[in-house]
């Protein structure tokens, strides 16, 4: 629920709305030689590196300085199992790109020097992200989420557009540790604060040490925060990450979640980015604000005098997002739990709709000036893989531009009304329905390629199968005694 300016000419030097410190994250990128010099002079003997798996989870390790220099020059092999197992490290049995049939051989990876930063809570340990790109051939692995987003951005740039994105996250926080939570069966975790206190300064002050640690360390980790506050719900916080170029925005989003979990641990706190951790409370959104600039550096979404000052490019972009949404839903809602969030009256959309300053729709148009006009994509939960969610939003928007899709009438009031009256396609009701729809969608294949669509939809069908095999607390409580 935070506004941001997505069209300033210099995105890399800004003054945050909530903090007075000036940060220039993208502007201060180090060269390869500067990184090597920093690492050699560092007190650390190791460098921390990570790749991001299909669920958006960082998978990585520490490598020594000499190995790091070689890896930076030549790339390195990394086990393909990163894309062959689920979030619980159980191996998929239904994927073709990765599996026992290819012996889980290594894939080639490359470190991205643009992601270099230091980890302040690890005594400035050097850190970089890598993606599955062969250093020698330049060929990217089609099932790698970060590589997929880079490919989508490249397609936009070929059409003359540069995308800008800002992510924001809502997340619950509990006074628990991993061992204790597992021992109690993840039942009734204790929130860091009671009650429904959105935008409460009191609740922030009652967890001052933890809050200060997040606000101090996360910007130092190269993730500038535009705003930070409590959301409605016990122990719920929300952070808005300053907008940036699209790939940088996804990097920041992934690392924000990682950083929050690591920083919470010393305080005896476990944050969760589940979409719906409680049946009786609103879920956790992972909203994205986005806009485009043209070759001339001017905002592509703004055209003065048009309805809402929305350019035809913006209208086509938005129409593409709405058209594609039901067909690529798992990229925004990738887990079983994701679909529990889409409940009317709980601040989450339930239809492929748009509106101006309307928080009940999937796509909320905000602002009216060249600097502020943008779309807030409200479909993703906090559980979405940022690379996939951003790629899905941008690719579907480009699809609308290229096909000159027409934008339907905006929803002026509540989008929780009659679906037939709204004349919009209802969204898939669960992960299985969504995965099948994506698997069989020619549009999804056109946007992301058959290899990715087959692999990703298979991983979501696997997730549904694991859920179908589970016996839940709800079933036990409902049937154990009385049936």
C-alpha positions as a Python dict, from the first residue, in 0.01 Angstrom:
ca = {
    (1, 'X'): (0, 0, 0),
    (2, 'X'): (294, 230, -66),
    (3, 'X'): (330, 470, -354),
    (4, 'X'): (650, 495, -549),
    (5, 'X'): (783, 701, -840),
    (6, 'X'): (883, 464, -1122),
    (7, 'X'): (988, 714, -1381),
    (8, 'X'): (1265, 933, -1241),
    (9, 'X'): (1546, 987, -1486),
    (10, 'X'): (1811, 874, -1238),
    (11, 'X'): (1681, 562, -1065),
    (12, 'X'): (2009, 493, -892),
    (13, 'X'): (2043, 804, -679),
    (14, 'X'): (1751, 880, -459),
    (15, 'X'): (1637, 982, -117),
    (16, 'X'): (1408, 722, 36),
    (17, 'X'): (1074, 837, 168),
    (18, 'X'): (1124, 667, 504),
    (19, 'X'): (1498, 714, 552),
    (20, 'X'): (1712, 1021, 490),
    (21, 'X'): (2028, 835, 390),
    (22, 'X'): (2108, 866, 21),
    (23, 'X'): (2181, 535, -151),
    (24, 'X'): (2317, 471, -501),
    (25, 'X'): (2307, 95, -534),
    (26, 'X'): (2307, 43, -910),
    (27, 'X'): (2524, 345, -979),
    (28, 'X'): (2805, 211, -760),
    (29, 'X'): (2849, -125, -931),
    (30, 'X'): (3207, -248, -917),
    (31, 'X'): (3411, -362, -1214),
    (32, 'X'): (3553, -713, -1231),
    (33, 'X'): (3900, -590, -1136),
    (34, 'X'): (3759, -391, -843),
    (35, 'X'): (3572, -699, -720),
    (36, 'X'): (3884, -915, -740),
    (37, 'X'): (4087, -652, -554),
    (38, 'X'): (3819, -624, -285),
    (39, 'X'): (3802, -1001, -239),
    (40, 'X'): (4180, -1042, -219),
    (41, 'X'): (4201, -765, 43),
    (42, 'X'): (3902, -895, 239),
    (43, 'X'): (3956, -1050, 584),
    (44, 'X'): (3748, -1344, 463),
    (45, 'X'): (3906, -1647, 302),
    (46, 'X'): (3580, -1734, 125),
    (47, 'X'): (3316, -1579, -100),
    (48, 'X'): (2946, -1662, -74),
    (49, 'X'): (2762, -1739, -401),
    (50, 'X'): (2406, -1845, -479),
    (51, 'X'): (2176, -1948, -762),
    (52, 'X'): (1798, -1925, -739),
    (53, 'X'): (1592, -2240, -789),
    (54, 'X'): (1249, -2278, -947),
    (55, 'X'): (1075, -2191, -617),
    (56, 'X'): (1279, -1873, -567),
    (57, 'X'): (1498, -2028, -298),
    (58, 'X'): (1869, -1931, -291),
    (59, 'X'): (2087, -2240, -329),
    (60, 'X'): (2457, -2175, -284),
    (61, 'X'): (2784, -2228, -103),
    (62, 'X'): (3110, -2067, 5),
    (63, 'X'): (3415, -2092, -224),
    (64, 'X'): (3772, -1988, -148),
    (65, 'X'): (3934, -1681, -301),
    (66, 'X'): (4139, -1865, -563),
    (67, 'X'): (3840, -2070, -674),
    (68, 'X'): (3638, -1749, -690),
    (69, 'X'): (3884, -1584, -927),
    (70, 'X'): (3878, -1887, -1157),
    (71, 'X'): (3498, -1901, -1143),
    (72, 'X'): (3470, -1532, -1226),
    (73, 'X'): (3689, -1583, -1533),
    (74, 'X'): (3570, -1919, -1660),
    (75, 'X'): (3239, -1997, -1492),
    (76, 'X'): (3187, -2318, -1296),
    (77, 'X'): (2980, -2633, -1289),
    (78, 'X'): (2696, -2662, -1039),
    (79, 'X'): (2478, -2963, -974),
    (80, 'X'): (2166, -2979, -1189),
    (81, 'X'): (1966, -3113, -895),
    (82, 'X'): (1892, -2751, -802),
    (83, 'X'): (1625, -2772, -1073),
    (84, 'X'): (1547, -3138, -1012),
    (85, 'X'): (1398, -3120, -664),
    (86, 'X'): (1125, -2934, -480),
    (87, 'X'): (1145, -2696, -184),
    (88, 'X'): (1181, -2996, 50),
    (89, 'X'): (1461, -3152, -159),
    (90, 'X'): (1239, -3432, -285),
    (91, 'X'): (1330, -3530, -638),
    (92, 'X'): (1079, -3475, -917),
    (93, 'X'): (979, -3788, -1108),
    (94, 'X'): (796, -3612, -1390),
    (95, 'X'): (1043, -3364, -1543),
    (96, 'X'): (1242, -3405, -1866),
    (97, 'X'): (1496, -3123, -1838),
    (98, 'X'): (1642, -3260, -1514),
    (99, 'X'): (1617, -3607, -1361),
    (100, 'X'): (1765, -3951, -1305),
    (101, 'X'): (1756, -4009, -1680),
    (102, 'X'): (2043, -3762, -1727),
    (103, 'X'): (2228, -3866, -1412),
    (104, 'X'): (2200, -3524, -1250),
    (105, 'X'): (2510, -3410, -1432),
    (106, 'X'): (2640, -3059, -1370),
    (107, 'X'): (2514, -2750, -1551),
    (108, 'X'): (2743, -2459, -1636),
    (109, 'X'): (2700, -2137, -1438),
    (110, 'X'): (2832, -1780, -1452),
    (111, 'X'): (2868, -1526, -1175),
    (112, 'X'): (2706, -1190, -1243),
    (113, 'X'): (2942, -912, -1134),
    (114, 'X'): (2648, -669, -1128),
    (115, 'X'): (2513, -854, -824),
    (116, 'X'): (2827, -810, -614),
    (117, 'X'): (2762, -682, -263),
    (118, 'X'): (2879, -750, 90),
    (119, 'X'): (2677, -901, 374),
    (120, 'X'): (2693, -659, 668),
    (121, 'X'): (2575, -916, 926),
    (122, 'X'): (2855, -1152, 813),
    (123, 'X'): (3134, -896, 862),
    (124, 'X'): (3101, -778, 503),
    (125, 'X'): (3135, -1123, 350),
    (126, 'X'): (3157, -1085, -34),
    (127, 'X'): (2847, -1217, -211),
    (128, 'X'): (2738, -1269, -573),
    (129, 'X'): (2449, -1428, -757),
    (130, 'X'): (2498, -1664, -1047),
    (131, 'X'): (2273, -1795, -1316),
    (132, 'X'): (2288, -2098, -1538),
    (133, 'X'): (2467, -1948, -1835),
    (134, 'X'): (2761, -2120, -2001),
    (135, 'X'): (3053, -1876, -1982),
    (136, 'X'): (3208, -2016, -2300),
    (137, 'X'): (2902, -2030, -2527),
    (138, 'X'): (2677, -1769, -2364),
    (139, 'X'): (2388, -2016, -2381),
    (140, 'X'): (2143, -2001, -2090),
    (141, 'X'): (1956, -2287, -1927),
    (142, 'X'): (1593, -2257, -2031),
    (143, 'X'): (1455, -2362, -1691),
    (144, 'X'): (1664, -2109, -1493),
    (145, 'X'): (1428, -1836, -1359),
    (146, 'X'): (1688, -1560, -1364),
    (147, 'X'): (1789, -1644, -1721),
    (148, 'X'): (1423, -1648, -1820),
    (149, 'X'): (1375, -1294, -1690),
    (150, 'X'): (1689, -1176, -1870),
    (151, 'X'): (1547, -1316, -2193),
    (152, 'X'): (1215, -1135, -2143),
    (153, 'X'): (1396, -807, -2072),
    (154, 'X'): (1599, -856, -2391),
    (155, 'X'): (1278, -894, -2592),
    (156, 'X'): (1142, -570, -2446),
    (157, 'X'): (1466, -388, -2524),
    (158, 'X'): (1450, -507, -2886),
    (159, 'X'): (1110, -339, -2906),
    (160, 'X'): (1257, -17, -2767),
    (161, 'X'): (1144, -46, -2404),
    (162, 'X'): (1331, -51, -2073),
    (163, 'X'): (1127, -195, -1783),
    (164, 'X'): (1136, -65, -1426),
    (165, 'X'): (997, -256, -1129),
    (166, 'X'): (955, -211, -755),
    (167, 'X'): (847, -497, -528),
    (168, 'X'): (682, -485, -188),
    (169, 'X'): (629, -765, 62),
    (170, 'X'): (394, -839, 348),
    (171, 'X'): (515, -1105, 591),
    (172, 'X'): (415, -1252, 926),
    (173, 'X'): (675, -1275, 1206),
    (174, 'X'): (669, -1531, 1487),
    (175, 'X'): (857, -1578, 1814),
    (176, 'X'): (976, -1924, 1718),
    (177, 'X'): (1284, -2118, 1611),
    (178, 'X'): (1312, -2392, 1351),
    (179, 'X'): (1345, -2680, 1600),
    (180, 'X'): (1062, -2566, 1826),
    (181, 'X'): (829, -2494, 1537),
    (182, 'X'): (886, -2841, 1392),
    (183, 'X'): (835, -3007, 1732),
    (184, 'X'): (496, -2837, 1772),
    (185, 'X'): (394, -2939, 1420),
    (186, 'X'): (385, -2579, 1296),
    (187, 'X'): (62, -2533, 1494),
    (188, 'X'): (-23, -2203, 1667),
    (189, 'X'): (303, -2013, 1624),
    (190, 'X'): (325, -1707, 1849),
    (191, 'X'): (329, -1374, 1660),
    (192, 'X'): (573, -1104, 1770),
    (193, 'X'): (276, -877, 1847),
    (194, 'X'): (-96, -942, 1905),
    (195, 'X'): (-393, -777, 1739),
    (196, 'X'): (-470, -602, 1413),
    (197, 'X'): (-248, -293, 1407),
    (198, 'X'): (-177, -172, 1052),
    (199, 'X'): (59, 126, 1031),
    (200, 'X'): (123, 105, 1406),
    (201, 'X'): (426, 295, 1530),
    (202, 'X'): (365, 145, 1873),
    (203, 'X'): (404, -210, 1746),
    (204, 'X'): (723, -118, 1560),
    (205, 'X'): (869, 35, 1876),
    (206, 'X'): (789, -282, 2073),
    (207, 'X'): (1022, -476, 1843),
    (208, 'X'): (1278, -200, 1804),
    (209, 'X'): (1588, -422, 1794),
    (210, 'X'): (1455, -644, 1516),
    (211, 'X'): (1305, -356, 1318),
    (212, 'X'): (1625, -151, 1344),
    (213, 'X'): (1830, -449, 1231),
    (214, 'X'): (1617, -487, 918),
    (215, 'X'): (1612, -115, 835),
    (216, 'X'): (1986, -77, 895),
    (217, 'X'): (2128, -392, 738),
    (218, 'X'): (1905, -451, 437),
    (219, 'X'): (1993, -118, 265),
    (220, 'X'): (2360, -186, 341),
    (221, 'X'): (2313, -517, 158),
    (222, 'X'): (2225, -324, -157),
    (223, 'X'): (1848, -336, -111),
    (224, 'X'): (1726, 22, -53),
    (225, 'X'): (1393, 40, 128),
    (226, 'X'): (1141, 305, 35),
    (227, 'X'): (912, 235, 328),
    (228, 'X'): (861, 0, 621),
    (229, 'X'): (553, -40, 843),
    (230, 'X'): (320, -282, 1016),
    (231, 'X'): (32, -429, 817),
    (232, 'X'): (-303, -537, 955),
    (233, 'X'): (-263, -866, 1137),
    (234, 'X'): (-67, -997, 1438),
    (235, 'X'): (305, -962, 1379),
    (236, 'X'): (270, -855, 1015),
    (237, 'X'): (523, -621, 857),
    (238, 'X'): (544, -471, 510),
    (239, 'X'): (849, -342, 326),
    (240, 'X'): (857, -156, -4),
    (241, 'X'): (1181, -195, -197),
    (242, 'X'): (1294, 103, -403),
    (243, 'X'): (1225, 56, -776),
    (244, 'X'): (1505, -21, -1018),
    (245, 'X'): (1568, -187, -1353),
    (246, 'X'): (1371, -510, -1377),
    (247, 'X'): (1651, -764, -1323),
    (248, 'X'): (1793, -566, -1033),
    (249, 'X'): (1443, -548, -883),
    (250, 'X'): (1405, -926, -891),
    (251, 'X'): (1754, -970, -743),
    (252, 'X'): (1664, -732, -463),
    (253, 'X'): (1336, -911, -396),
    (254, 'X'): (1497, -1255, -366),
    (255, 'X'): (1774, -1122, -145),
    (256, 'X'): (1533, -922, 69),
    (257, 'X'): (1354, -1241, 168),
    (258, 'X'): (1684, -1417, 236),
    (259, 'X'): (1818, -1125, 440),
    (260, 'X'): (1501, -1091, 647),
    (261, 'X'): (1513, -1456, 749),
    (262, 'X'): (1882, -1440, 839),
    (263, 'X'): (1849, -1115, 1035),
    (264, 'X'): (1546, -1244, 1227),
    (265, 'X'): (1722, -1552, 1362),
    (266, 'X'): (1932, -1380, 1635),
    (267, 'X'): (1611, -1229, 1775),
    (268, 'X'): (1439, -1567, 1804),
    (269, 'X'): (1203, -1473, 1521),
    (270, 'X'): (1094, -1667, 1214),
    (271, 'X'): (937, -1462, 932),
    (272, 'X'): (715, -1637, 682),
    (273, 'X'): (643, -1533, 326),
    (274, 'X'): (366, -1789, 286),
    (275, 'X'): (75, -1645, 93),
    (276, 'X'): (-182, -1743, 357),
    (277, 'X'): (-37, -1860, 691),
    (278, 'X'): (-370, -1817, 872),
    (279, 'X'): (-720, -1907, 751),
    (280, 'X'): (-879, -1627, 952),
    (281, 'X'): (-645, -1343, 854),
    (282, 'X'): (-555, -1162, 532),
    (283, 'X'): (-271, -1318, 336),
    (284, 'X'): (70, -1183, 237),
    (285, 'X'): (97, -996, -90),
    (286, 'X'): (408, -966, -304),
    (287, 'X'): (287, -678, -519),
    (288, 'X'): (493, -536, -806),
    (289, 'X'): (485, -182, -943),
    (290, 'X'): (607, -146, -1300),
    (291, 'X'): (645, 93, -1589),
    (292, 'X'): (835, 124, -1917),
    (293, 'X'): (1056, 386, -2073),
    (294, 'X'): (1110, 428, -2446),
    (295, 'X'): (1430, 476, -2645),
    (296, 'X'): (1406, 849, -2578),
    (297, 'X'): (1416, 787, -2203),
    (298, 'X'): (1063, 917, -2156),
    (299, 'X'): (784, 726, -1976),
    (300, 'X'): (601, 505, -2224),
    (301, 'X'): (284, 478, -2017),
    (302, 'X'): (200, 849, -2008),
    (303, 'X'): (15, 1050, -2271),
    (304, 'X'): (-141, 1375, -2160),
    (305, 'X'): (-500, 1429, -2262),
    (306, 'X'): (-585, 1062, -2294),
    (307, 'X'): (-824, 898, -2047),
    (308, 'X'): (-634, 872, -1721),
    (309, 'X'): (-331, 1006, -1911),
    (310, 'X'): (-280, 643, -2019),
    (311, 'X'): (-97, 604, -2349),
    (312, 'X'): (-204, 348, -2606),
    (313, 'X'): (113, 155, -2524),
    (314, 'X'): (7, 136, -2161),
    (315, 'X'): (-342, 23, -2253),
    (316, 'X'): (-208, -255, -2478),
    (317, 'X'): (43, -357, -2208),
    (318, 'X'): (-230, -380, -1946),
    (319, 'X'): (-463, -566, -2182),
    (320, 'X'): (-188, -821, -2243),
    (321, 'X'): (-139, -874, -1872),
    (322, 'X'): (-511, -938, -1825),
    (323, 'X'): (-536, -1167, -2129),
    (324, 'X'): (-242, -1386, -2029),
    (325, 'X'): (-300, -1398, -1652),
    (326, 'X'): (-531, -1703, -1634),
    (327, 'X'): (-293, -1896, -1862),
    (328, 'X'): (26, -1831, -1663),
    (329, 'X'): (-118, -1815, -1313),
    (330, 'X'): (138, -2053, -1151),
    (331, 'X'): (413, -1798, -1216),
    (332, 'X'): (231, -1563, -977),
    (333, 'X'): (78, -1826, -747),
    (334, 'X'): (320, -2122, -739),
    (335, 'X'): (216, -2315, -427),
    (336, 'X'): (-86, -2497, -288),
    (337, 'X'): (-119, -2225, -28),
    (338, 'X'): (-112, -1944, -286),
    (339, 'X'): (-474, -2004, -383),
    (340, 'X'): (-597, -1981, -23),
    (341, 'X'): (-511, -1610, -40),
    (342, 'X'): (-759, -1534, -318),
    (343, 'X'): (-1059, -1476, -93),
    (344, 'X'): (-1306, -1194, -153),
    (345, 'X'): (-1285, -921, 107),
    (346, 'X'): (-927, -1005, 213),
    (347, 'X'): (-738, -752, -2),
    (348, 'X'): (-650, -1005, -274),
    (349, 'X'): (-792, -1009, -630),
    (350, 'X'): (-1010, -1293, -755),
    (351, 'X'): (-1060, -1196, -1121),
    (352, 'X'): (-850, -1075, -1416),
    (353, 'X'): (-963, -713, -1377),
    (354, 'X'): (-815, -366, -1373),
    (355, 'X'): (-911, -33, -1223),
    (356, 'X'): (-777, 307, -1131),
    (357, 'X'): (-674, 331, -765),
    (358, 'X'): (-876, 17, -694),
    (359, 'X'): (-735, -240, -449),
    (360, 'X'): (-988, -512, -534),
    (361, 'X'): (-859, -570, -888),
    (362, 'X'): (-560, -766, -1020),
    (363, 'X'): (-405, -467, -1196),
    (364, 'X'): (-427, -131, -1019),
    (365, 'X'): (-335, 179, -1219),
    (366, 'X'): (-176, 442, -996),
    (367, 'X'): (-82, 805, -1050),
    (368, 'X'): (-145, 1036, -1339),
    (369, 'X'): (179, 1224, -1396),
    (370, 'X'): (470, 1122, -1620),
    (371, 'X'): (674, 1031, -1312),
    (372, 'X'): (409, 841, -1117),
    (373, 'X'): (187, 660, -1370),
    (374, 'X'): (233, 284, -1338),
    (375, 'X'): (54, -45, -1283),
    (376, 'X'): (58, -231, -954),
    (377, 'X'): (32, -605, -1018),
    (378, 'X'): (-157, -731, -712),
    (379, 'X'): (-187, -1099, -803),
    (380, 'X'): (144, -1234, -665),
    (381, 'X'): (166, -1345, -306),
    (382, 'X'): (484, -1308, -105),
    (383, 'X'): (555, -1674, -189),
    (384, 'X'): (605, -1610, -562),
    (385, 'X'): (948, -1648, -721),
    (386, 'X'): (1030, -1283, -805),
    (387, 'X'): (1208, -1371, -1131),
    (388, 'X'): (909, -1565, -1258),
    (389, 'X'): (650, -1313, -1140),
    (390, 'X'): (835, -1019, -1298),
    (391, 'X'): (900, -1217, -1618),
    (392, 'X'): (534, -1316, -1642),
    (393, 'X'): (413, -958, -1595),
    (394, 'X'): (652, -808, -1847),
    (395, 'X'): (617, -1081, -2109),
    (396, 'X'): (237, -1066, -2099),
    (397, 'X'): (249, -687, -2122),
    (398, 'X'): (474, -709, -2428),
    (399, 'X'): (235, -966, -2576),
    (400, 'X'): (-43, -708, -2546),
    (401, 'X'): (168, -438, -2712),
    (402, 'X'): (274, -657, -3004),
    (403, 'X'): (-80, -786, -3062),
    (404, 'X'): (-243, -446, -2998),
    (405, 'X'): (-492, -596, -2754),
    (406, 'X'): (-780, -375, -2649),
    (407, 'X'): (-831, -292, -2284),
    (408, 'X'): (-1177, -364, -2140),
    (409, 'X'): (-1369, -123, -1920),
    (410, 'X'): (-1211, -67, -1578),
    (411, 'X'): (-1384, -179, -1260),
    (412, 'X'): (-1504, 132, -1080),
    (413, 'X'): (-1621, -26, -755),
    (414, 'X'): (-1563, -364, -600),
    (415, 'X'): (-1428, -641, -823),
    (416, 'X'): (-1569, -896, -578),
    (417, 'X'): (-1905, -890, -753),
    (418, 'X'): (-2071, -1117, -1005),
    (419, 'X'): (-1808, -1260, -1243),
    (420, 'X'): (-2051, -1270, -1535),
    (421, 'X'): (-2148, -910, -1474),
    (422, 'X'): (-1780, -811, -1474),
    (423, 'X'): (-1736, -1003, -1801),
    (424, 'X'): (-1392, -1123, -1698),
    (425, 'X'): (-1249, -1471, -1696),
    (426, 'X'): (-1234, -1621, -1348),
    (427, 'X'): (-889, -1723, -1228),
    (428, 'X'): (-795, -2087, -1164),
    (429, 'X'): (-917, -2206, -824),
    (430, 'X'): (-618, -2420, -729),
    (431, 'X'): (-263, -2505, -832),
    (432, 'X'): (-357, -2818, -1025),
    (433, 'X'): (-611, -2636, -1241),
    (434, 'X'): (-365, -2352, -1298),
    (435, 'X'): (-76, -2586, -1385),
    (436, 'X'): (-281, -2781, -1640),
    (437, 'X'): (-401, -2457, -1798),
    (438, 'X'): (-46, -2329, -1831),
    (439, 'X'): (87, -2662, -1960),
    (440, 'X'): (-172, -2666, -2239),
    (441, 'X'): (-151, -2295, -2324),
    (442, 'X'): (-4, -2195, -2665),
    (443, 'X'): (31, -1842, -2526),
    (444, 'X'): (251, -1963, -2239),
    (445, 'X'): (473, -2150, -2485),
    (446, 'X'): (494, -1841, -2707),
    (447, 'X'): (599, -1627, -2410),
    (448, 'X'): (848, -1859, -2241),
    (449, 'X'): (927, -2153, -2469),
    (450, 'X'): (811, -2513, -2453),
    (451, 'X'): (1104, -2637, -2244),
    (452, 'X'): (1035, -2396, -1959),
    (453, 'X'): (657, -2438, -1971),
    (454, 'X'): (681, -2818, -1966),
    (455, 'X'): (932, -2818, -1681),
    (456, 'X'): (763, -2556, -1464),
    (457, 'X'): (409, -2689, -1507),
    (458, 'X'): (539, -3038, -1425),
    (459, 'X'): (692, -2912, -1101),
    (460, 'X'): (358, -2755, -1004),
    (461, 'X'): (170, -3077, -1084),
    (462, 'X'): (425, -3257, -865),
    (463, 'X'): (349, -3011, -584),
    (464, 'X'): (-22, -3088, -619),
    (465, 'X'): (47, -3463, -605),
    (466, 'X'): (245, -3421, -282),
    (467, 'X'): (-45, -3226, -134),
    (468, 'X'): (-295, -3495, -237),
    (469, 'X'): (-89, -3751, -45),
    (470, 'X'): (-88, -3546, 274),
    (471, 'X'): (-330, -3587, 565),
    (472, 'X'): (-399, -3241, 704),
    (473, 'X'): (-491, -3120, 1052),
    (474, 'X'): (-826, -3009, 913),
    (475, 'X'): (-910, -3365, 812),
    (476, 'X'): (-806, -3509, 1147),
    (477, 'X'): (-999, -3251, 1348),
    (478, 'X'): (-1307, -3294, 1131),
    (479, 'X'): (-1321, -3670, 1096),
    (480, 'X'): (-1107, -3837, 1364),
    (481, 'X'): (-1371, -3885, 1632),
    (482, 'X'): (-1709, -3830, 1477),
    (483, 'X'): (-1702, -4032, 1153),
}
